[in-house]
Amino acid sequence: MTAAFIYATAPQAPVSPPDAIAVATALAARLADTATVRDQAGGHAAEEREWIRESGLLTLSIPRQFGGQGASWSLVYQVIRILARADSALAHVFGFHHLQLAGLQLYGNAQQQRRLLTLTVEERLFWGNALNPLDKRVTATDSGDGFILDGIKSFSSGSVGSDWLTVSAWHAPTHTALIAALPTRQQGITVQPDWGAFGQRQTDSGNVHFDKVTLPAELVLQAPAQAATPQATVRSQIAQLIMSNLYLGIAEGAFEAARSYTSEQAKAWFASGVAQAADDPLVQHRYGQLWLLLRPAQVLADLAARELDTVFGKGALVTAQERGQLAIAVAEAKVLSHKAGLEISSQMFELTGARSTSTRYGFDRYWRNVRVHTLHDPVDYKLRDLGRYALSGTVPEPTAYS
């Protein structure tokens, strides 16, 4: 038996929430055929994004009352992880689409949720992100019953090719930010496809420019100076767990690529005394070490997802302490998936040898992708939060990252 059993999937069947695993597995296989070439080319994966749209998975997290599939976050994260094994850039785009949908449910009022979530289902909308909380260059100026937006928003994942965006803008009079939703093609909005990192090359994470963009009041999800509730601050935990599952999917993909290469192509070292590389006790020892990086990360990610399902399901009744306990569970998962992704994607070359570095395999994409994405926010602050909790039981203060 190989390590492939950790990737067990449901049988192929028509699309519905219980069958999302099968749909995602088929989609991942399709993406994998061109993942290496597209990673090397970069740019916008327009055709592949349409495959995601056609799969029906864009409505996975939308509640049934709005026409969606009403899937749990645990299932959404499983899908993200499956896609990330094959193509972590498009898994990122898919995950951040669902992050924006979560924001509509956490920030929006009943009318906004019904309008925007129903519209997403009916028109098969793909959402992008322009809500980088550390970039305050987009400003909101009061204008009648709404605002005028001006400025630039960076790290706008999924913005290229999106239909709608969630946006944050700095409101100087109150020294706070507002959060809103806007059609990407609205007059005054320009999406700049200028993402140039050495990894995650097809995440469409460039800059979005706002030039005197009209924001009507009915599309403001969180008004300036509006105090964030414990429920609203759950968004950061959804985001952090998306990242955790991206890193974990990359780690799983790298592990499987290395395992397959070692079993089928690697040559045994002359001093090992064995005919096959997979029979070398030292190689087996190293794979055992990598396995013990991967398995705890998987377990904690799944536990955190179940905790999120519980907290998210409480809606406005969630307490600050419950939200804090969730942040601890997510921090545990994030730290271990971060470590597993980096270590496995790096150490795999020591186990597969020099020939595996050929560009035709594209194995370097695993390390490049996880290295770029793990720089999203410093993992040391997660360790600090965990240390504080271990020492005094103090849960993290809610921020956009904790």
C-alpha positions, 0 to 999 in steps of 0.5 A: 500500500502506498501513501495514496490512501491519504487522498481517498475520494468519494465515487464519481457522481452528479454534482451535489455537496457530498460529491464535491470531492469527486468533482474536485478530484476530476477538476484537479486531474484536468488542471494537473495536465498543464499545471507545470507549463502554466506555472512557468508561463504565469499570467491569467489562466482564463480557460482554467478559471472557466473550468472551475466555474463550469464545475459548479463548485463556486456555489459550494459555500452559499447557503441553500436558501440562496440557491447554493449547495450549503456545504460545510467549511470542512468540505470547502477546505477539502476541495481547496486542498485537493485542488492545491495538490495539482495547482495551488495558484488556482486553488488560491483563486478558488479559496479566495472566491469563497472567502469573499462569499463568507464576507457577505454572510458575516458583514452583510445584512439580510437584504444584501446577502439575499441579493448578492448570494442569489445573484452569484448563483444565478449568474455564476459569478466569480468573486475577487479580493480587493480587501487588503487591510494593510493597504490604506491607499484606497480612500472613501469620501462621503457623497450623498447616500454613499461614497466615492472611492479613489486609490490603489489596492495591492495583493488583490487575489483573483481580481483579474477576470472576476465579476465582483470584488469585495473592497476595503477603503480608508475613511479619514474622518472616522479613521476607520475602514469601510467594507463593500462589494462592487462589480469589477467592471464598474466605471472607474475600476481598472484591474492591473494584471501585474503580479510578478512573484516567483511563485503562485504565478496565476493567482491574479493578485495584482493591483486594482485602481479606483478612479472616482468610483461611485459606491452606493450605500446599499453595497456598503457591507460594513460602514465606517466606525461600525464596531466589528462583532465577534461574528464579523471577525471570524472572516480572518480565521476563514482566510487563515484556514484557507491558507493552511489548506493551500500549504497542506495541499502543496505539501501533499502534492510534493510528497506524492510527487516525490514518492512516485518518483522515488518508487518509479524512477530514482536510482538507488545510491551505489553504497546502499546495498539495495537495487531500488531506491525505495528499499534504501533504509535511509530513504525510508527513514527520511520519508518517515520524517516527512510523513510525521510533518504531514500527518499532524498538519492534516489532523489539526487542519481538519480539527480547526475546520470542524471548530470553524463549522461550529462557530460559523453556525452560531452566527450572531450568537458567537462569543468573543471567547469562542472566536478566540478558541477558534483562532487558537485552533487555526493558528495550530493548523497554520503553523504546522501546515506552513512547516510541512509545506516548506520542509517537504517541498524542499527536502523532496529533492534530497530524496529524488536526486539531481535528475528530478530537478529537470524543468520537465518535471516542474517539481520546483513549483511546489517550493516556489509556490509555498514559499511565496504564499507563506510570506502572507503574514509572519508565522512567528506571530502565530507562535507568539499567540500559541505561547501566550495561550499556553502560558496564560490561557489568553486568546488572540486579539481579533485582527485581520490576521489573527 
